[in-house]
Amino acid sequence: MTSTIIHTDQAPAAIGPYSQAVRVGNTVYLSGQTPLDPATGEMVEGNISAQARRVFDNLQAVCAAAGGSFSDVVRVGIYLTDLANFAAVNAVMKEYFRESYPARSTIGVRELPRGAAVEVDAIMVLAQ
C-alpha cells in the first residue's frame, strides 16, 4: 500500500523531519500541532483556550488538505504541560467536534516544542 504526504500552507510547516500528515489507504495520520500561527511561524499569544483554538484550527486545515474534516477523525491525542488546563481544552474541543466524539487520550508532559502548553495529534478515516 502506498502512502501520500499531506501538506498545506494553512497550517505551520513541520519543524523537524516529519510531515504534517500521511495518508495510507483511507487512513490519515496527522502529526501533532502546536499553537503556531501558520502565517508568522510564531506561537499565538493568550491563554490556554486561545492556544487550543489555534491548535485545532491548524489540525482542521490539515484535515481539509487531506480531503476530510473533524467528522472523519476517529482518535485524538492531547498533550498538556499542565493538566490543570484539562477542562479549558475540553471546552475548546467541544467547539470543533460534535457527538459522536472521537476516541481520545490526554497526557501530561513536562514540556513541548517551542514552549507550547498544548499539542494535539489525530487519526482520520476517510470514506473509500
N, C-alpha and C positions, 0 to 999 in steps of 0.2 A: 504494500500500500504506500502510495506517495504522500508526501507532506507538502503543504503550501504555507509559505511565510506570509503573515498578515502584517501590514504596516499602514498607518495613517498619520498625516501631519496634524490631525485634530487631537492627538494625544502626544505626550512627551516621547521623544526618541529614546531608545534604550541607552542606559548609561553604563553598559557593560556588554560582554559578549553573549547577548541573548536577543530574541525577537519579541516584539510586542505581543504576538500570538502566533500559534502554529495550528493549522488545520490538518487533521488526519482523518480521512473519510468524512463523516458528518460531525465529528467532534472537534471543537476548537478549545485549545488550552491557552488561556490568557495569562500572561505574566503579571506579576504584581505591579500595581500602580501606586505611586505616592502622590502627595498633593503638589506636584509640579505643574505650573502653568505651561501648556504647550507653546504658547506664543513667546514667552520670555525665558523658559527653562529654569525659572526661579520658583521657590516654594511660595504658595499663596500665604497671605497674612491672615490672621484671625484665629478664632477659637477652633476647637476640635470639630465643630459642626461645619464650619467653612472649609476646613481641610478635608473632611469626609466628603462633602459635596464635590470638591474638585477631583477627588479620587474616583468617585462614581461617575462623574462627567467623563473623565479620561477612559474608564472602562467601557462606558456606553459608546464612546467614539470607536474604540477597537472592536466592540461587538458589531457595530454598524459596518465597519470596514470589512468584516468577515461575512456580512450578509445576514446578520441576526440582530437580536435585541435582548434586553434583560428577560423577556418572557421565555427565551430559549436557554437561559442559564440554569444549570442543574446543581451546581455546587459553588459556594463562595468560601474563601478563606480570608479571615480578617486578622491582622497583626497589629497589636496596640502596645505602645511603650508604657501606657498607664491604664490598667483595667478599670480605673475609676471613670474612664470615658466610655465604657461599655454601653450605658443607657443612651448617651448622646449619639453614638454611632448607630445604634439600633433605630433611633428616631429618624435619622437621615436615610438609612437603608429603606425604611418604610415609604419614603418619598419616591423611591426609584423602583421598588419591587411591589408586586401585588400578589395576593394569595392565588395559587398555591406557591409558597415561598420555596426557594432552593434549599438543599441541604447546606449546612454551614458549620464551620469551626471558628472559634475566636481564641487567639493565642496571645498571651502576654509575652513580650520580648524585651530584652534590655535596651536595644537601640535598633534603628532602621537607617537605611541610606540617607545621606544628606540631612540628618537630624529630623526626619519626618516623625510625626506622632502616630501615623496610621498608614498601613499599606493593605491593599486588597487584591487578591487574585481570584480567578474564576475558571470554571469549565462550562462550556456551552455546547449543546447538541442541536444541530440544525436538522430540519426535515430533509429527507432524502430527495 
